[in-house]
Amino acid sequence: MSWGPDLWDSYHIVVGHVAKGATDLEDVYGKFVKEKAELEKEYAKCLRKLIAKYEPRRIKKENNNEELSENSGFRTFMIETGYQAGQHELLAEHLSKVVVK
């Protein structure tokens, strides 16, 4: 089937079909991205709560006032988890503002 002999009088039908397909995809993708943004935002919020709940207090060694290595490692892990929460917040913001209009 070629455009010339078979579809020359079906231009409006073809354009309508393509436009409907594009609109359907836009609706589906829009809903998906909106829900993903909400999930990212909620996940970031839960990570922040988790960090606040388990944030260690500084425990000093008696002899030279340095933090114990396991406490230092855990604190670093919590800081990195905070950075991850921030990235999820940025992603949620970007998806909701830029992608979903």
PLY file of the C-alpha trace (Angstrom):
ply
format ascii 1.0
element vertex 101
property float x
property float y
property float z
element edge 100
property int vertex1
property int vertex2
end_header
0.00 0.00 0.00
1.41 3.37 -0.96
0.20 6.86 -0.29
-0.60 7.74 -3.86
-3.06 5.20 -5.25
-4.43 3.72 -2.00
-4.65 6.57 0.50
-4.94 9.70 -1.61
-8.51 10.34 -0.44
-7.98 9.17 3.19
-5.78 11.99 4.42
-8.21 13.11 7.16
-8.70 9.55 8.39
-4.94 8.94 8.65
-4.30 12.27 10.39
-7.16 11.61 12.81
-5.82 8.16 13.62
-2.30 9.47 14.27
-3.60 12.37 16.38
-5.75 10.04 18.49
-2.79 7.74 19.07
-0.61 10.65 20.14
-3.30 11.92 22.52
-3.77 8.47 24.05
-0.01 8.10 24.60
0.19 11.56 26.11
-2.58 10.70 28.57
-1.00 7.39 29.60
2.53 8.81 29.90
1.26 11.88 31.71
-0.52 9.78 34.33
2.50 7.52 34.73
4.94 10.40 35.20
2.59 12.16 37.62
2.29 9.03 39.77
6.07 8.48 39.60
6.66 12.06 40.80
4.32 11.49 43.73
6.12 8.25 44.64
9.53 9.92 44.42
8.34 12.73 46.69
6.90 10.28 49.23
10.06 8.15 49.14
12.25 11.19 49.80
10.00 12.18 52.70
10.27 8.68 54.19
14.06 8.70 53.81
14.23 12.00 55.67
12.10 10.56 58.50
14.33 7.49 58.66
17.45 9.64 58.90
15.92 11.74 61.67
14.92 8.60 63.57
18.33 6.91 63.45
20.73 9.81 63.41
23.46 8.87 65.87
24.62 11.13 68.60
28.31 11.92 68.68
30.03 9.56 71.04
33.55 10.61 71.87
36.43 8.44 72.96
37.63 9.37 76.37
41.33 9.59 75.60
41.55 11.94 72.58
37.97 13.12 71.88
37.75 11.47 68.46
34.56 9.91 67.24
34.52 6.11 67.16
35.05 4.69 63.67
31.75 2.79 63.64
29.90 5.97 64.60
31.78 7.95 62.00
30.96 5.36 59.33
27.30 5.28 60.28
27.15 9.09 60.25
28.67 9.10 56.75
26.11 6.53 55.64
23.31 8.72 57.01
24.70 11.78 55.22
24.78 9.85 51.93
21.19 8.70 52.52
20.27 12.36 52.99
21.88 13.15 49.65
19.84 10.37 48.05
16.66 11.82 49.55
17.61 15.17 48.05
18.04 13.60 44.61
14.62 11.98 44.87
13.15 15.36 45.83
14.79 17.01 42.82
13.54 14.27 40.51
10.00 14.60 41.88
10.10 18.37 41.42
11.46 18.09 37.88
8.88 15.50 36.86
5.98 17.45 38.29
7.03 20.85 36.94
8.68 20.11 33.61
7.32 16.81 32.35
3.74 16.96 33.68
2.23 20.32 32.80
0 1
1 2
2 3
3 4
4 5
5 6
6 7
7 8
8 9
9 10
10 11
11 12
12 13
13 14
14 15
15 16
16 17
17 18
18 19
19 20
20 21
21 22
22 23
23 24
24 25
25 26
26 27
27 28
28 29
29 30
30 31
31 32
32 33
33 34
34 35
35 36
36 37
37 38
38 39
39 40
40 41
41 42
42 43
43 44
44 45
45 46
46 47
47 48
48 49
49 50
50 51
51 52
52 53
53 54
54 55
55 56
56 57
57 58
58 59
59 60
60 61
61 62
62 63
63 64
64 65
65 66
66 67
67 68
68 69
69 70
70 71
71 72
72 73
73 74
74 75
75 76
76 77
77 78
78 79
79 80
80 81
81 82
82 83
83 84
84 85
85 86
86 87
87 88
88 89
89 90
90 91
91 92
92 93
93 94
94 95
95 96
96 97
97 98
98 99
99 100
